[in-house]
Every structure is written in C-alpha cells, then in structure tokens.
Amino acid sequence: MVNNSNYVLDESEKKFLPIEYMKPDYVLEFERQITLARNIERALCYDKPYNATEEEAEYHRKWSIPFSLSSLYLTAVNVDIKPPEYKSVAKLMDVEPFRTAVMINISPNWKGKFDLKGVAGKLAIKHFKNTIEAYLKTCSRYSKWKFVLECGGDGDFLHAHIVAQINPKIEKSVITHLNKGNHRMELIKFWNNEFKYTSYPAKKGTEGVLKGKFSVQRILIRKEEILVDKLAYLIEENKPEGHKNSYDLNCLFGDY
C-alpha cells in the first residue's frame, strides 16, 4: 500500500508536503528538564559547586531523583527522545498519549466559479463549515478535530483540510469506515443537504462538485511527528512554498 502521508490535496492537485522532523511540545519540554536535571546531578556527583536557582532545584527534585534509575533517563545522555519512547514520556508528563488520526482534504470542483469575498462566497463558507461539522459530529467517530477553510493560491478556490483524532474506543470500525470510502459518501450527503437551496456556482447549484476522483482524499496518521506536522499545516504561516493561499480566510475551527 502506498503511503501518502507526505501529500495533501490542494486546489484539486496532490502536492508534496516536505515533512520535517517535529517533536511534540511535551517531548521537547521533557528533554529540557532532563538536560537540566543531569547537569545538576553531574555537579552533585563530582562535588562541584552549583548554585541552583529555585526553579532548577525544583527540576532536580522532580526529575533527577525520581527517574535517575529509569532506563529512559539513563539512555537520555544526548537528550534525543525518539518516537518509540513518546508513549513513556507522555505518561511521565501526564499528557494524553498519541492516538491514531486522519487528515481529510476536500477539494470541490468549483475553482473560479464565484467570488469568495462576495455574498455567494460568504454563504459557501458557512455551508462548507456546517457540512464538515455535521460529518465530524456523527456517531462519535472522532474525539477531537481541527479544520481550516482556504481560498487557494489564486484566491478563488474554496477548499478544506481536516485533521481529526479517531475515537480509540471504536478505532477499528472508524478505520473500516474510512477505508471503504464511506466518509466520502457521508460528506456528499451532508453537502447536498446544506447546499440544496443555493444557485452557485452554477444554475444547478453545487451538484456534482464532489464527484471527482480526488475531490475527497483521506490520509491515516499513525505517527505522532506526522500529526504534529499536519496540524501545523492548517496554519497559513506554516505552509511551505507552493501551498500558500492568496490570503487567509481566518476560518480555523476546532480544539485539537
């Protein structure tokens, strides 16, 4: 099976997204605290004077002493925590561990058909947002999510990127739902219901704009560093060249 985690559907085209190795914030914070704790520990072991600040002393009590004999602590000489160790770090930091997620890209076939800054554009944004939220809230498939509506490189192409955490209690059934393409059928159903009274982008409204082969694309996310990168991609200022929009619609929703 081809892994498309380095691609996103953008303006009806599959575009390569260079994935940079990005660690979760809690892993970076753990590495920082371990570094500080080890420095203090070395000074104490060699009876070297070390005038620790109150903050440093707290780090020493919290990290160096309790975990000085743990395998994770002892192997963190270079403080370079790898993905297989993220789950252990999450437990130590008391944060939610990584859960399988999905990125869904929606790229309707309506580029240049109406003015996004006009009345039709504002209504399209409203209906598009309602469509996505209706799907995400169905059957408790997703625990949390974040999605963005964008205008495209020329400012005339409304499309969306969604990142959603799969509910771990029903992960198997949700993945089956995605693999069978049922997410696409449901999105089309909600889409048609939302747009049924509109007359744009054509006389027949939005009929058929999601029937294209690549109009709805999904990518399963099974690695935390990929998830961090995909969530960052939803923010305009983080986009690489070739993926930037003409302007920011300021339509970022969700609490992922």
Beta strands, then each sheet from edge to edge (+ up, - down):
strand 1: 7-10
strand 2: 13-16
strand 3: 101-106
strand 4: 142-150
strand 5: 159-166
strand 6: 216-221
strand 7: 251-254
sheet 1: 1+ 2-
sheet 2: 6+ 3- 5+ 4- 7+
end
